[in-house]
Amino acid sequence: MKPITLEWIDKAEWDFLSARRELRVRNRPNCDLVCFLSQQCAEKYLKARLVEAGVRFPKIHNLTALLKLVLPVEPRLVGLRVPLASLNPYAVEFRYPGDTSTKEDAHAALANCRAVRIEVRKCLGLDEPPTGQMKLVIKERRATYRVRRRRK
């Protein structure tokens, strides 16, 4: 695999893991960010496939347009039209005042991202890695808070 393809994959994986981590936040997860990162992950995976195939592409964020470029070299990705179309608006939607995503939007975005991720990884001959195989170390700790009570 080309080194630049691996860089695209690495960046996509960071977006995927960051979206998953943000959605697990118990107190006020940033659902807008989850939607954006899900779109970004899908975009980077499509670009990784294009780079690996030697297909030039413009600097765009339109997932539908990127899929059209990928299909001649990877026709089996045609089934990703619906998940990609649903992720497409998140490149800009919710990033500015006036619109806010819901937790349901974020869950759907991450599910669609996961579907794209799995299929493109298969096309690239990659398995779905556990976090430990990606040179990424994510340790989560739950904070313990103690309330000090005043004595009277």
Secondary structure as GFF3:
##gff-version 3
##sequence-region A 1 152
A	DSSP	alpha_helix	3	23	.	.	.	ID=ss1
A	DSSP	alpha_helix	31	53	.	.	.	ID=ss2
A	DSSP	alpha_helix	63	70	.	.	.	ID=ss3
A	DSSP	three_ten_helix	75	80	.	.	.	ID=ss4
A	DSSP	alpha_helix	81	87	.	.	.	ID=ss5
A	DSSP	three_ten_helix	88	91	.	.	.	ID=ss6
A	DSSP	alpha_helix	103	123	.	.	.	ID=ss7
A	DSSP	three_ten_helix	131	134	.	.	.	ID=ss8
###
